[in-house]
Amino acid sequence: MTLTCPECEGPVELAEPVRLSEIAQCADCSSELEVVGLDPVALALAPEIEEDWGE
């Protein structure tokens, strides 16, 4: 399945079956993307990993 990167509008390939919260990487801009919807399949920029400092 090919979707469009929300950052650069380049093609992003996803293997089927697509799963919610799956992480993909755009080959054009190297952005990490997260599957945020399944019907229709939608991509958004993945949140940055933050340190929790032991909280």
C-alpha distance matrix in Angstrom:
0.0 3.8 6.6 10.3 12.7 15.6 18.1 17.8 15.2 13.5 9.9 8.3 5.8 5.2 6.3 6.7 9.1 8.5 12.2 14.4 15.9 13.4 14.1 12.0 13.7 13.4 14.4 16.5 18.6 18.1 17.9 16.9 14.6 14.6 12.4 15.3 14.2 12.3 13.6 12.1 9.7 11.7 12.4 16.0 18.1 18.9 22.6 25.0 26.5 30.2 33.2 35.0 38.3 39.1 39.0
3.8 0.0 3.8 7.0 9.6 12.8 15.0 14.3 11.5 9.8 6.2 5.5 4.6 6.2 8.8 10.2 12.4 11.0 14.2 15.7 16.6 14.3 14.1 11.4 12.2 10.9 11.9 13.4 15.6 15.7 15.6 15.4 13.2 14.0 12.5 15.2 14.6 13.6 14.7 12.6 10.2 11.0 11.1 14.4 16.3 17.7 21.5 23.7 25.7 29.3 32.5 34.6 37.9 39.0 38.9
6.6 3.8 0.0 3.8 6.7 9.2 12.0 11.8 8.9 8.3 5.8 5.1 6.5 7.6 10.9 12.1 13.7 11.3 13.9 14.4 15.1 13.4 13.1 10.7 11.4 9.9 11.9 12.7 14.1 14.6 13.6 13.6 11.0 11.8 10.4 12.6 12.2 12.1 13.2 10.7 8.2 8.0 7.9 11.1 13.3 15.2 18.9 21.4 23.7 27.1 30.5 32.5 35.9 37.2 36.9
10.3 7.0 3.8 0.0 3.8 6.3 8.7 8.2 5.2 5.6 4.9 5.8 8.8 10.6 14.2 15.7 17.2 14.5 16.6 16.5 16.5 15.2 14.1 11.6 11.3 8.9 11.0 10.8 11.8 13.1 11.9 12.8 10.5 12.2 11.7 13.4 13.6 14.4 15.3 12.7 10.5 8.9 7.9 10.1 11.8 14.5 18.0 20.3 23.1 26.3 29.8 32.0 35.3 37.0 36.6
12.7 9.6 6.7 3.8 0.0 3.8 5.4 5.7 4.5 5.2 6.1 6.1 9.7 11.4 15.2 17.2 18.5 15.5 16.9 16.3 15.4 14.2 12.4 9.9 9.0 6.5 9.4 8.8 8.8 9.9 8.4 9.6 7.9 10.4 11.0 12.8 14.1 15.6 17.1 14.7 12.1 9.6 7.1 8.0 8.7 11.6 15.0 16.9 19.9 23.0 26.6 29.0 32.1 34.0 33.7
15.6 12.8 9.2 6.3 3.8 0.0 3.8 6.1 5.6 8.2 9.8 9.8 13.3 14.4 18.1 19.7 20.6 17.2 18.0 16.6 15.6 15.3 13.7 12.1 11.5 9.5 12.6 11.6 10.5 11.9 9.3 10.5 8.5 10.5 11.3 11.9 13.5 15.7 16.9 14.6 12.5 9.2 6.8 6.3 7.3 10.9 13.7 15.9 19.2 22.0 25.7 27.8 31.1 33.1 32.4
18.1 15.0 12.0 8.7 5.4 3.8 0.0 3.8 6.0 8.1 10.7 11.0 14.7 16.3 20.0 22.1 23.2 19.9 20.5 19.2 17.6 17.1 14.7 12.9 11.2 8.9 11.6 9.8 7.8 9.7 7.4 9.8 9.2 12.1 13.9 14.7 16.8 19.2 20.6 18.4 16.1 12.8 9.9 8.4 7.6 11.1 13.4 14.8 18.3 20.9 24.6 27.1 30.0 32.3 32.0
17.8 14.3 11.8 8.2 5.7 6.1 3.8 0.0 3.8 5.4 8.9 10.4 14.2 16.5 20.3 22.6 24.1 21.1 22.4 21.6 20.2 19.2 16.7 14.1 11.9 8.7 10.2 7.6 6.6 9.7 8.8 11.8 11.6 14.8 16.2 17.6 19.2 21.1 22.3 19.8 17.6 14.8 12.2 11.6 11.0 14.3 16.9 18.0 21.3 24.1 27.6 30.3 33.1 35.5 35.4
15.2 11.5 8.9 5.2 4.5 5.6 6.0 3.8 0.0 3.8 6.7 8.8 12.5 14.9 18.6 20.6 22.1 19.4 21.1 20.5 19.9 18.7 16.8 14.2 12.6 9.3 10.9 8.9 9.3 11.9 11.1 13.4 12.2 14.8 15.3 16.7 17.6 19.0 19.8 17.1 15.2 12.9 11.1 11.6 12.2 15.5 18.5 20.2 23.4 26.4 29.9 32.5 35.5 37.6 37.3
13.5 9.8 8.3 5.6 5.2 8.2 8.1 5.4 3.8 0.0 3.8 6.5 10.0 13.0 16.6 19.0 20.9 18.5 20.6 20.7 20.0 18.1 16.0 12.8 10.8 7.2 7.8 6.1 7.9 10.3 10.6 12.8 12.1 15.0 15.7 17.8 18.7 19.7 20.9 18.3 15.9 14.1 12.1 13.2 13.4 16.1 19.4 20.8 23.6 26.9 30.3 33.0 35.9 37.9 38.0
9.9 6.2 5.8 4.9 6.1 9.8 10.7 8.9 6.7 3.8 0.0 3.8 6.6 9.8 13.2 15.5 17.7 15.6 18.1 18.8 18.6 16.4 14.7 11.3 10.2 7.2 7.6 7.8 10.2 11.5 11.8 13.1 12.0 14.3 14.3 16.9 17.4 17.6 18.9 16.5 13.9 12.9 11.5 13.5 14.3 16.5 20.1 21.7 24.2 27.7 31.0 33.5 36.5 38.3 38.4
8.3 5.5 5.1 5.8 6.1 9.8 11.0 10.4 8.8 6.5 3.8 0.0 3.8 6.5 10.1 12.7 14.7 12.5 14.8 15.6 15.2 12.7 11.1 7.7 7.3 5.5 6.9 8.6 10.3 10.3 10.3 10.5 9.2 11.2 11.3 14.3 15.1 15.3 17.3 15.2 12.0 11.2 9.4 11.7 12.4 13.9 17.7 19.4 21.5 25.1 28.3 30.7 33.8 35.3 35.4
5.8 4.6 6.5 8.8 9.7 13.3 14.7 14.2 12.5 10.0 6.6 3.8 0.0 3.8 6.7 9.6 12.0 10.5 13.3 15.1 15.2 12.2 11.3 8.1 8.7 8.1 8.8 11.3 13.4 12.7 13.1 12.6 11.2 12.4 11.9 15.3 15.6 15.0 17.1 15.4 12.2 12.5 11.3 14.1 15.1 15.8 19.6 21.3 22.9 26.7 29.6 31.9 35.0 36.2 36.4
5.2 6.2 7.6 10.6 11.4 14.4 16.3 16.5 14.9 13.0 9.8 6.5 3.8 0.0 3.8 6.4 8.4 6.8 9.7 11.8 12.4 9.2 9.4 7.2 9.4 10.2 11.6 14.4 15.9 14.5 14.2 12.7 10.8 10.8 9.6 13.2 13.3 12.3 14.8 13.7 10.3 11.2 10.5 13.6 14.9 15.0 18.7 20.7 21.9 25.6 28.4 30.4 33.6 34.4 34.5
6.3 8.8 10.9 14.2 15.2 18.1 20.0 20.3 18.6 16.6 13.2 10.1 6.7 3.8 0.0 3.8 6.2 6.4 9.4 12.5 13.5 10.2 11.1 9.7 12.2 13.5 14.4 17.6 19.2 17.5 17.4 15.5 13.9 13.4 11.9 15.4 15.1 13.4 15.9 15.4 12.2 14.0 13.7 16.8 18.1 17.7 21.2 23.1 23.8 27.5 30.0 31.7 34.9 35.4 35.7
6.7 10.2 12.1 15.7 17.2 19.7 22.1 22.6 20.6 19.0 15.5 12.7 9.6 6.4 3.8 0.0 2.9 4.8 8.2 11.7 13.7 11.0 13.0 12.3 15.3 16.5 17.8 20.7 22.3 20.7 20.2 18.1 15.9 14.6 12.3 15.2 14.1 11.6 13.8 13.8 11.2 13.8 14.5 17.9 19.8 19.3 22.7 25.0 25.6 29.2 31.7 33.1 36.4 36.6 36.6
9.1 12.4 13.7 17.2 18.5 20.6 23.2 24.1 22.1 20.9 17.7 14.7 12.0 8.4 6.2 2.9 0.0 3.8 6.4 10.0 12.5 10.4 13.1 13.3 16.6 18.2 19.9 22.8 23.9 22.2 21.3 18.8 16.4 14.5 11.8 14.3 13.0 10.3 12.7 13.2 10.9 13.7 14.8 18.0 20.0 19.3 22.4 24.8 25.3 28.7 31.1 32.2 35.6 35.5 35.3
8.5 11.0 11.3 14.5 15.5 17.2 19.9 21.1 19.4 18.5 15.6 12.5 10.5 6.8 6.4 4.8 3.8 0.0 3.8 6.9 9.2 7.3 10.1 10.5 14.0 15.6 17.8 20.5 21.2 19.6 18.2 15.7 12.9 10.8 8.0 10.6 9.7 7.6 10.7 11.0 8.0 10.3 11.1 14.2 16.4 15.7 18.8 21.5 22.2 25.6 28.2 29.4 32.8 33.0 32.7
12.2 14.2 13.9 16.6 16.9 18.0 20.5 22.4 21.1 20.6 18.1 14.8 13.3 9.7 9.4 8.2 6.4 3.8 0.0 3.8 6.3 5.5 9.1 10.9 14.7 16.9 19.5 22.2 22.3 20.3 18.4 15.4 12.7 9.7 7.1 9.1 8.9 7.5 11.1 12.0 9.3 10.9 11.4 13.8 15.7 14.3 16.9 19.7 20.0 23.1 25.6 26.4 29.9 29.9 29.4
14.4 15.7 14.4 16.5 16.3 16.6 19.2 21.6 20.5 20.7 18.8 15.6 15.1 11.8 12.5 11.7 10.0 6.9 3.8 0.0 3.8 5.5 8.9 11.4 15.0 17.1 20.3 22.4 22.0 20.1 17.7 14.6 11.6 8.0 5.4 6.0 6.5 6.6 10.3 11.3 8.8 9.4 9.8 11.6 13.6 12.2 14.4 17.5 18.0 20.9 23.5 24.1 27.7 27.8 26.9
15.9 16.6 15.1 16.5 15.4 15.6 17.6 20.2 19.9 20.0 18.6 15.2 15.2 12.4 13.5 13.7 12.5 9.2 6.3 3.8 0.0 3.8 6.3 9.6 12.9 15.5 18.7 20.9 19.9 17.7 15.1 11.7 9.2 5.6 5.0 6.1 8.4 9.8 13.5 14.0 11.0 10.4 9.4 10.0 11.1 9.0 10.9 13.8 14.1 17.1 19.8 20.6 24.2 24.5 23.8
13.4 14.3 13.4 15.2 14.2 15.3 17.1 19.2 18.7 18.1 16.4 12.7 12.2 9.2 10.2 11.0 10.4 7.3 5.5 5.5 3.8 0.0 3.8 6.6 10.3 13.1 16.0 18.6 18.1 15.7 13.7 10.3 8.2 5.6 5.3 8.3 10.2 10.7 14.5 14.6 11.1 10.9 9.5 10.8 11.6 9.6 12.3 14.6 14.9 18.3 20.9 22.2 25.6 26.0 25.9
14.1 14.1 13.1 14.1 12.4 13.7 14.7 16.7 16.8 16.0 14.7 11.1 11.3 9.4 11.1 13.0 13.1 10.1 9.1 8.9 6.3 3.8 0.0 3.8 7.0 10.2 13.0 15.6 14.8 12.1 10.2 6.7 5.6 4.6 6.6 9.7 12.3 13.5 17.0 16.5 12.9 11.8 9.2 9.8 9.4 7.4 10.4 12.1 12.7 16.4 19.1 21.0 24.2 25.1 25.3
12.0 11.4 10.7 11.6 9.9 12.1 12.9 14.1 14.2 12.8 11.3 7.7 8.1 7.2 9.7 12.3 13.3 10.5 10.9 11.4 9.6 6.6 3.8 0.0 3.8 6.7 9.4 12.2 11.9 9.5 8.4 5.9 5.1 6.3 7.9 11.5 13.6 14.4 17.6 16.6 12.8 11.7 8.9 10.1 9.7 8.9 12.4 13.8 15.0 18.8 21.6 23.9 26.9 28.1 28.5
13.7 12.2 11.4 11.3 9.0 11.5 11.2 11.9 12.6 10.8 10.2 7.3 8.7 9.4 12.2 15.3 16.6 14.0 14.7 15.0 12.9 10.3 7.0 3.8 0.0 3.8 6.2 8.9 8.5 5.8 5.6 4.6 5.8 8.7 10.9 14.1 16.5 17.6 20.5 19.1 15.4 13.8 10.6 11.0 9.7 9.6 12.9 13.6 15.2 18.9 21.7 24.5 27.3 28.9 29.4
13.4 10.9 9.9 8.9 6.5 9.5 8.9 8.7 9.3 7.2 7.2 5.5 8.1 10.2 13.5 16.5 18.2 15.6 16.9 17.1 15.5 13.1 10.2 6.7 3.8 0.0 3.8 5.5 5.8 4.8 5.4 6.6 7.3 10.7 12.5 15.4 17.3 18.5 20.9 19.0 15.6 13.8 10.7 11.2 10.2 11.4 14.8 15.6 17.8 21.3 24.4 27.2 30.0 31.8 32.3
14.4 11.9 11.9 11.0 9.4 12.6 11.6 10.2 10.9 7.8 7.6 6.9 8.8 11.6 14.4 17.8 19.9 17.8 19.5 20.3 18.7 16.0 13.0 9.4 6.2 3.8 0.0 3.8 6.0 5.6 8.1 9.8 11.0 14.3 15.9 19.0 20.7 21.5 23.8 21.8 18.5 17.1 14.2 15.0 13.9 15.0 18.2 18.5 20.4 23.9 26.8 29.8 32.3 34.3 35.0
16.5 13.4 12.7 10.8 8.8 11.6 9.8 7.6 8.9 6.1 7.8 8.6 11.3 14.4 17.6 20.7 22.8 20.5 22.2 22.4 20.9 18.6 15.6 12.2 8.9 5.5 3.8 0.0 3.8 5.9 8.3 11.1 12.3 15.9 17.6 20.2 22.0 23.1 25.0 22.8 19.8 17.9 15.0 15.3 14.1 15.9 18.9 19.2 21.6 24.8 27.8 31.0 33.4 35.7 36.3
18.6 15.6 14.1 11.8 8.8 10.5 7.8 6.6 9.3 7.9 10.2 10.3 13.4 15.9 19.2 22.3 23.9 21.2 22.3 22.0 19.9 18.1 14.8 11.9 8.5 5.8 6.0 3.8 0.0 3.8 5.5 9.1 10.8 14.6 17.0 19.2 21.5 23.2 25.3 23.2 20.1 17.7 14.4 13.7 11.7 13.6 16.1 16.0 18.7 21.7 24.7 27.9 30.3 32.8 33.3
18.1 15.7 14.6 13.1 9.9 11.9 9.7 9.7 11.9 10.3 11.5 10.3 12.7 14.5 17.5 20.7 22.2 19.6 20.3 20.1 17.7 15.7 12.1 9.5 5.8 4.8 5.6 5.9 3.8 0.0 3.8 6.4 9.1 12.8 15.6 18.1 20.7 22.3 24.9 23.1 19.7 17.5 13.9 13.3 10.9 11.7 14.2 13.8 15.9 19.2 22.0 25.2 27.6 29.9 30.6
17.9 15.6 13.6 11.9 8.4 9.3 7.4 8.8 11.1 10.6 11.8 10.3 13.1 14.2 17.4 20.2 21.3 18.2 18.4 17.7 15.1 13.7 10.2 8.4 5.6 5.4 8.1 8.3 5.5 3.8 0.0 3.8 6.2 9.9 12.9 15.0 17.9 19.9 22.5 20.8 17.6 14.9 11.1 9.8 7.1 8.2 10.7 10.9 13.5 16.7 19.9 22.9 25.6 27.8 28.2
16.9 15.4 13.6 12.8 9.6 10.5 9.8 11.8 13.4 12.8 13.1 10.5 12.6 12.7 15.5 18.1 18.8 15.7 15.4 14.6 11.7 10.3 6.7 5.9 4.6 6.6 9.8 11.1 9.1 6.4 3.8 0.0 3.8 6.9 10.3 12.7 15.7 17.7 20.7 19.5 16.0 13.6 9.9 8.7 6.2 5.6 8.5 9.1 11.2 14.7 17.9 20.6 23.5 25.3 25.7
14.6 13.2 11.0 10.5 7.9 8.5 9.2 11.6 12.2 12.1 12.0 9.2 11.2 10.8 13.9 15.9 16.4 12.9 12.7 11.6 9.2 8.2 5.6 5.1 5.8 7.3 11.0 12.3 10.8 9.1 6.2 3.8 0.0 3.8 6.8 9.1 12.0 14.1 17.0 15.7 12.3 9.8 6.2 5.5 4.6 4.7 8.5 10.5 12.8 16.2 19.6 21.8 25.0 26.6 26.5
14.6 14.0 11.8 12.2 10.4 10.5 12.1 14.8 14.8 15.0 14.3 11.2 12.4 10.8 13.4 14.6 14.5 10.8 9.7 8.0 5.6 5.6 4.6 6.3 8.7 10.7 14.3 15.9 14.6 12.8 9.9 6.9 3.8 0.0 3.8 6.0 9.1 11.3 14.5 13.8 10.5 8.4 5.6 5.5 6.1 4.9 8.3 11.1 12.8 16.1 19.4 21.0 24.5 25.6 25.1
12.4 12.5 10.4 11.7 11.0 11.3 13.9 16.2 15.3 15.7 14.3 11.3 11.9 9.6 11.9 12.3 11.8 8.0 7.1 5.4 5.0 5.3 6.6 7.9 10.9 12.5 15.9 17.6 17.0 15.6 12.9 10.3 6.8 3.8 0.0 3.8 5.8 7.6 10.9 10.4 7.0 5.8 4.7 6.6 8.9 8.5 11.6 14.7 16.2 19.4 22.6 23.8 27.4 28.2 27.5
15.3 15.2 12.6 13.4 12.8 11.9 14.7 17.6 16.7 17.8 16.9 14.3 15.3 13.2 15.4 15.2 14.3 10.6 9.1 6.0 6.1 8.3 9.7 11.5 14.1 15.4 19.0 20.2 19.2 18.1 15.0 12.7 9.1 6.0 3.8 0.0 3.8 7.1 9.8 9.7 7.5 5.6 5.7 6.5 9.4 9.3 11.4 15.1 16.7 19.4 22.6 23.5 27.2 27.9 26.7
14.2 14.6 12.2 13.6 14.1 13.5 16.8 19.2 17.6 18.7 17.4 15.1 15.6 13.3 15.1 14.1 13.0 9.7 8.9 6.5 8.4 10.2 12.3 13.6 16.5 17.3 20.7 22.0 21.5 20.7 17.9 15.7 12.0 9.1 5.8 3.8 0.0 3.8 6.0 6.3 5.0 4.8 7.2 9.2 12.6 12.9 15.2 18.8 20.5 23.2 26.3 27.0 30.7 31.3 29.9
12.3 13.6 12.1 14.4 15.6 15.7 19.2 21.1 19.0 19.7 17.6 15.3 15.0 12.3 13.4 11.6 10.3 7.6 7.5 6.6 9.8 10.7 13.5 14.4 17.6 18.5 21.5 23.1 23.2 22.3 19.9 17.7 14.1 11.3 7.6 7.1 3.8 0.0 3.8 5.0 4.1 6.6 9.4 12.3 15.6 15.7 18.3 21.8 23.1 26.0 29.0 29.7 33.4 33.7 32.5
13.6 14.7 13.2 15.3 17.1 16.9 20.6 22.3 19.8 20.9 18.9 17.3 17.1 14.8 15.9 13.8 12.7 10.7 11.1 10.3 13.5 14.5 17.0 17.6 20.5 20.9 23.8 25.0 25.3 24.9 22.5 20.7 17.0 14.5 10.9 9.8 6.0 3.8 0.0 3.0 5.3 7.9 11.5 14.4 18.0 18.7 21.2 24.8 26.4 29.1 32.2 32.8 36.6 36.9 35.5
12.1 12.6 10.7 12.7 14.7 14.6 18.4 19.8 17.1 18.3 16.5 15.2 15.4 13.7 15.4 13.8 13.2 11.0 12.0 11.3 14.0 14.6 16.5 16.6 19.1 19.0 21.8 22.8 23.2 23.1 20.8 19.5 15.7 13.8 10.4 9.7 6.3 5.0 3.0 0.0 3.8 6.2 9.9 13.0 16.6 17.9 20.6 24.2 26.1 29.0 32.3 33.1 36.9 37.5 36.2
9.7 10.2 8.2 10.5 12.1 12.5 16.1 17.6 15.2 15.9 13.9 12.0 12.2 10.3 12.2 11.2 10.9 8.0 9.3 8.8 11.0 11.1 12.9 12.8 15.4 15.6 18.5 19.8 20.1 19.7 17.6 16.0 12.3 10.5 7.0 7.5 5.0 4.1 5.3 3.8 0.0 3.8 7.0 10.5 13.9 14.9 17.9 21.3 23.1 26.2 29.4 30.5 34.2 34.9 34.0
11.7 11.0 8.0 8.9 9.6 9.2 12.8 14.8 12.9 14.1 12.9 11.2 12.5 11.2 14.0 13.8 13.7 10.3 10.9 9.4 10.4 10.9 11.8 11.7 13.8 13.8 17.1 17.9 17.7 17.5 14.9 13.6 9.8 8.4 5.8 5.6 4.8 6.6 7.9 6.2 3.8 0.0 3.8 6.9 10.5 12.0 15.0 18.4 20.6 23.6 27.0 28.3 31.9 33.0 31.9
12.4 11.1 7.9 7.9 7.1 6.8 9.9 12.2 11.1 12.1 11.5 9.4 11.3 10.5 13.7 14.5 14.8 11.1 11.4 9.8 9.4 9.5 9.2 8.9 10.6 10.7 14.2 15.0 14.4 13.9 11.1 9.9 6.2 5.6 4.7 5.7 7.2 9.4 11.5 9.9 7.0 3.8 0.0 3.8 7.0 8.7 12.0 15.1 17.5 20.6 24.1 25.7 29.2 30.5 29.8
16.0 14.4 11.1 10.1 8.0 6.3 8.4 11.6 11.6 13.2 13.5 11.7 14.1 13.6 16.8 17.9 18.0 14.2 13.8 11.6 10.0 10.8 9.8 10.1 11.0 11.2 15.0 15.3 13.7 13.3 9.8 8.7 5.5 5.5 6.6 6.5 9.2 12.3 14.4 13.0 10.5 6.9 3.8 0.0 3.8 6.2 8.9 12.1 14.9 17.7 21.4 23.0 26.5 28.1 27.2
18.1 16.3 13.3 11.8 8.7 7.3 7.6 11.0 12.2 13.4 14.3 12.4 15.1 14.9 18.1 19.8 20.0 16.4 15.7 13.6 11.1 11.6 9.4 9.7 9.7 10.2 13.9 14.1 11.7 10.9 7.1 6.2 4.6 6.1 8.9 9.4 12.6 15.6 18.0 16.6 13.9 10.5 7.0 3.8 0.0 3.8 6.4 8.9 12.0 14.9 18.5 20.6 23.9 25.8 25.2
18.9 17.7 15.2 14.5 11.6 10.9 11.1 14.3 15.5 16.1 16.5 13.9 15.8 15.0 17.7 19.3 19.3 15.7 14.3 12.2 9.0 9.6 7.4 8.9 9.6 11.4 15.0 15.9 13.6 11.7 8.2 5.6 4.7 4.9 8.5 9.3 12.9 15.7 18.7 17.9 14.9 12.0 8.7 6.2 3.8 0.0 3.8 6.5 8.9 12.0 15.6 17.5 20.9 22.5 22.1
22.6 21.5 18.9 18.0 15.0 13.7 13.4 16.9 18.5 19.4 20.1 17.7 19.6 18.7 21.2 22.7 22.4 18.8 16.9 14.4 10.9 12.3 10.4 12.4 12.9 14.8 18.2 18.9 16.1 14.2 10.7 8.5 8.5 8.3 11.6 11.4 15.2 18.3 21.2 20.6 17.9 15.0 12.0 8.9 6.4 3.8 0.0 3.8 6.4 8.8 12.5 14.3 17.6 19.4 18.8
25.0 23.7 21.4 20.3 16.9 15.9 14.8 18.0 20.2 20.8 21.7 19.4 21.3 20.7 23.1 25.0 24.8 21.5 19.7 17.5 13.8 14.6 12.1 13.8 13.6 15.6 18.5 19.2 16.0 13.8 10.9 9.1 10.5 11.1 14.7 15.1 18.8 21.8 24.8 24.2 21.3 18.4 15.1 12.1 8.9 6.5 3.8 0.0 3.8 6.2 9.8 12.3 15.3 17.5 17.5
26.5 25.7 23.7 23.1 19.9 19.2 18.3 21.3 23.4 23.6 24.2 21.5 22.9 21.9 23.8 25.6 25.3 22.2 20.0 18.0 14.1 14.9 12.7 15.0 15.2 17.8 20.4 21.6 18.7 15.9 13.5 11.2 12.8 12.8 16.2 16.7 20.5 23.1 26.4 26.1 23.1 20.6 17.5 14.9 12.0 8.9 6.4 3.8 0.0 3.8 6.8 9.4 12.4 14.3 14.7
30.2 29.3 27.1 26.3 23.0 22.0 20.9 24.1 26.4 26.9 27.7 25.1 26.7 25.6 27.5 29.2 28.7 25.6 23.1 20.9 17.1 18.3 16.4 18.8 18.9 21.3 23.9 24.8 21.7 19.2 16.7 14.7 16.2 16.1 19.4 19.4 23.2 26.0 29.1 29.0 26.2 23.6 20.6 17.7 14.9 12.0 8.8 6.2 3.8 0.0 3.8 6.4 9.1 11.5 11.8
33.2 32.5 30.5 29.8 26.6 25.7 24.6 27.6 29.9 30.3 31.0 28.3 29.6 28.4 30.0 31.7 31.1 28.2 25.6 23.5 19.8 20.9 19.1 21.6 21.7 24.4 26.8 27.8 24.7 22.0 19.9 17.9 19.6 19.4 22.6 22.6 26.3 29.0 32.2 32.3 29.4 27.0 24.1 21.4 18.5 15.6 12.5 9.8 6.8 3.8 0.0 3.8 5.6 8.2 9.3
35.0 34.6 32.5 32.0 29.0 27.8 27.1 30.3 32.5 33.0 33.5 30.7 31.9 30.4 31.7 33.1 32.2 29.4 26.4 24.1 20.6 22.2 21.0 23.9 24.5 27.2 29.8 31.0 27.9 25.2 22.9 20.6 21.8 21.0 23.8 23.5 27.0 29.7 32.8 33.1 30.5 28.3 25.7 23.0 20.6 17.5 14.3 12.3 9.4 6.4 3.8 0.0 3.8 5.4 5.6
38.3 37.9 35.9 35.3 32.1 31.1 30.0 33.1 35.5 35.9 36.5 33.8 35.0 33.6 34.9 36.4 35.6 32.8 29.9 27.7 24.2 25.6 24.2 26.9 27.3 30.0 32.3 33.4 30.3 27.6 25.6 23.5 25.0 24.5 27.4 27.2 30.7 33.4 36.6 36.9 34.2 31.9 29.2 26.5 23.9 20.9 17.6 15.3 12.4 9.1 5.6 3.8 0.0 3.8 5.6
39.1 39.0 37.2 37.0 34.0 33.1 32.3 35.5 37.6 37.9 38.3 35.3 36.2 34.4 35.4 36.6 35.5 33.0 29.9 27.8 24.5 26.0 25.1 28.1 28.9 31.8 34.3 35.7 32.8 29.9 27.8 25.3 26.6 25.6 28.2 27.9 31.3 33.7 36.9 37.5 34.9 33.0 30.5 28.1 25.8 22.5 19.4 17.5 14.3 11.5 8.2 5.4 3.8 0.0 3.8
39.0 38.9 36.9 36.6 33.7 32.4 32.0 35.4 37.3 38.0 38.4 35.4 36.4 34.5 35.7 36.6 35.3 32.7 29.4 26.9 23.8 25.9 25.3 28.5 29.4 32.3 35.0 36.3 33.3 30.6 28.2 25.7 26.5 25.1 27.5 26.7 29.9 32.5 35.5 36.2 34.0 31.9 29.8 27.2 25.2 22.1 18.8 17.5 14.7 11.8 9.3 5.6 5.6 3.8 0.0
